[in-house]
Amino acid sequence: MSAVQLPGPLHAGDRVALISTSGTPSSENLDRAIALLESWELVPVPGDNVLATHPRAKYLAGTDQQRAADLQQAWCDDSVAGVFIVRGGYGTVRLLDHLDVPALRAARAKPLYGSSDVTGVHEFWAAELGVPTWFTPMIATTSLLDDPGAVDSLKHAVFEPAAGRAFTAATAQTLVPGTAHGVTVGGNLSLLAMTMGAHGNNKPSNQGKIGLLEDVTEDIYKLDGLLHTLLRAGWFEGLTGLALGSWKDCGELADVRELCEELLVPLGIPLVWELGFGHDTGAHSIPLGVPATLIADESPRLVLQ
């Protein structure tokens, strides 16, 4: 399936869906998210089950079928111009088998925003629909709502063309120098490892792509295992370059860096540390599935084509 261009940007007056694919946001944070989008002159449309709770698992926003139905409805509704997945947690992988893929493919492509557990949706949209998506902080979480830098980056993602934009951070450092060209792929390390087995013998190829990886609240030994899972599964094979994001609450940052150097420097591809996307303060909103150039030099940056 040939990829389509990155959908968007949005415009004042557009209707946007707010969907829970994982956990339930607090009603206060949902109200704040609605107010933020309204201040941008968008028209928020909460999904029917955005505040629902699973009858057994309180960490899930309603049943798998309910969450899948909300996502399906939002994507297939021509009056909706964009989809915001409101928070992460866990649960996205549980709804993927409940989606009607032919109906999703027949719908008009639109921007989809989210990160963390939403990596499962990003992967699914890339593999099944060939549609690029936005890896962004979650609209109904304090990590976005209380962070002006993250809000500003998300607003740029929503309203401005992506081509030509460059992403860097004060924390960014080159671990392996060079320049890489390719389509962006990746997201949250834990979710990429979690979904690896679902591909079977039809594992998507990362040939000619630029990888993006980040994570949050994972002990160093777990990061070690997760990276080895991707290494052994061949996820890194064919990558032209690799950019690492934040590793918030994953232990001592120096230890995480040493682990990444030990396992990823031997790949021999341009490698950048802490490019500013993920769960930390001022996180960038970066598109997945779009052509880009990773420049790993004294001023590391990712430039969208």
Buried (B, 14 or more C-beta within 10 A) or exposed (E): EEBEEBBBBBEEEBBBBBBBBBBBBEEEBBEBBBEBBEEBEBBBBBBEBBBBBBEEBEEBBBBBEBBBBBBBBBBBBEEBBBBBBBBBBBBBBBBBEBBBEEEBEEBEBBBBBBBBBBBBBBBBBBBBBBBBBBBBBBBBBEBBBEBEBBBEBBBBBBBEEBEEBEBBBEBBBBBBEBEBBBBBBBBBBBBBBBBBEBEEEEBEEBEEBBBBBBBBEBEBEBBBEBBEBBBEBEBBEBBBBBBBBBBBEBBEBEEBBEBBBEBBEEBEBBBBBBBBBBBBEBBBBBBBBBBBBBBBEEEBBBBBE
